[in-house]
Structure formats: C-alpha cells, structure tokens
Amino acid sequence: MATGSEVSLTTDQRVELSSIAQSRSLPAGYVFRAKLILMLAEGTPFNTIKRRLQTSAPTIIRWKQRFLQSGLDGLDTYHPGQKATLLTPALRARILSATRKKPRDGSRHWSCRKLAATLSVSKDAVHRVWKEAGLKPHRLERYLASHDPEFESKAADILALYLNPPQHAAVFCIDEKTAIQALDRLDPVLPLSPGRAERHGFEYYRHGTLSLYAALDTKTGRVHGKTSARHTGRDFLAFLDEVVALCPPRQQIHIIVDNLSAHKTQAVREFLAQHPRVQFHFTPTYSSWLNQVEIWFAKIEPEVIARGIFTSVPDLARKLRRYINAYSAHARPIQWKYSNPSHRLRTNEFIATVH
C-alpha cells in the first residue's frame, strides 16, 4: 500500500477514494481528505495542494501520516464527546438553588449555557432540571394586585350580574379606550404574498387621536360604540344618554364601570338621580379584568388599531364604527367565569351565589 513516506494506492483504494471525492452527500471533511490523498498519490506538490484545497502544510502532513498508518480507516474521525452528567438529587438541588439566585455578572437571569459554565456541568443537565421543575428564567410575568378593602363585595356584586342577572333588566359593561392614534404610513404597504408577510414601512405620520366609548350588552354580546375627540365627563354623560336610549323606558339598567374620576363627577351623580332606573356598579381598584368590555377592547386592538392605516381622524372613526357594526351583527354573549373564587372571595354568601 505504501512505501517509505510516499503514498501509493491499490486499485480498490483509488476507486473508493475517487468515489468519495466526487460525492455530494458525504461529509465535506471526508470528501476533502479523499481529495488530499488522491493528490498526494499523484505526486502533487504541497504548495499546489495547499492552494487548490485551501489548507495548510501541517494538515496535509497529519492526514498523510494517518493514511500511511491505517489506510482508509485513518481518514475517519472519532469524537468521543462530553462525558454524560449523572443527575443526582444533590446536583438537581444545586442547579435549582443556583437558578433562584441572580448571576454575578450583572445580568438579571440565567441562560442554560451561563449557568452550566458557572456550575461546571453540561447545559443539557441544566435544561433537564429546568424542564422537570417548570422553570423558565427568561420569562417574566407582571401582576397588579388589588388592595381595595371592598374587593370581595364589589367583585361578588359584578359576578352576580354576569351569572345571575336580574330578570328583565339590562346589564352593560362600559369603558373608554382613549388616545387612539390615527397613524398613516409614509411608505407604501407591501401586501401579503406566498412566503412573505405583509410589510409596513417604519416611518409614519400622526393625524391626531380620538377616544372610543363602548358599551357591551352582556346578554347579547352586542357593542354600542361612540367616538369622541375628547375624553371628558361631558362626553361620558352624552354616551350614557345614548346607552339609556337603547333600552325600553321602564327597564332597569345596570352599568359596570371602573373607578375613573370622570365616572364619579357631580354631573354623573345628578344624572343618576334623574334616572333612578340606572345603577352603577364599580369594579374594585386595579381589577379591570372584571369588566367584560375589556375583553372586547383586547379584540379591537390587534384586529383594527395596531395594523390599521388611517388617512385622518375621521377615517379612523369610520373604520372603528364599521368594525363595531360588523361585530355586533354576529355577536354572542361572552362566556366569562371566575376560575378560583376561593382565592379572594371567601364568603359563603358569594360562593353560594356563583355556584
């Protein structure tokens, strides 16, 4: 096979190396080594091999010696890899304990590789422990707890309206979405096409803002909306007049609202005194999730506002009204439930009510 330091090939070796050198499916490194040995067997100078294969003299010498010693088997590579980490209870506890502490490099959370390097273990071991424990250090969730001393009674009052509303009465959830911007793109919008998402230009022009008042009928799911250039107590009263006009003259009306100051002005109190069939139910502080209309606002934001192109404030108002009309034409009541009434609502009276 080989004489001295020269490379010579048998017929079978030459055929096999030629097949490997022409392969498009084998690993590139294996193809490279086959070409190298073929060129050495042909007596090609080192400088020519270096230039054609974009390699170095030490690499040529290393694979030449491997071939002289072991033949074709010498062209194979073997990487034993990293020794498997045994996940003992002590190691699990060590990883979990370190995960709950902040990194010392100033960053706010761990990554698998960073913690693995710090503890001198494999990243796969860290990943397995995190997965078993349900830990995701890269994620962050925000919360806002209500400290309203009357949380339980207010929440029970509102939930009772959803689950067991008064017979023949109307229940509306009312709120405002303020400062909606009429944004117009300065560059043309590139439409959706196969393999490409819709694209908007980065720059935009602000035409102005408006506010949207919405009243959701909990029985039907329909929404009555009104746009307004401003957001004042007078605008809120004007919207209340529209909501009351939607109902028969003697029907009792229950309205769920939040604690915005515009909902508690003297003018609003006078309105309620003049309309005794209208009753307000205020949500606890920091508990807007109790108001069903917030669910509807969460729909209109991505479906109309976030990706909308509005040439003017009137254009924004027109598109909002069009969406409201289309939504109400096929509206359904929201299937709302409080998943854990025992968490904050512990009174037996309320539990009896919601069940």
Order of alpha helices (4+ residues) and beta strands (2+ residues): beta-beta-alpha-alpha-alpha-alpha-alpha-alpha-alpha-alpha-beta-beta-beta-alpha-beta-alpha-beta-alpha-alpha-alpha-alpha
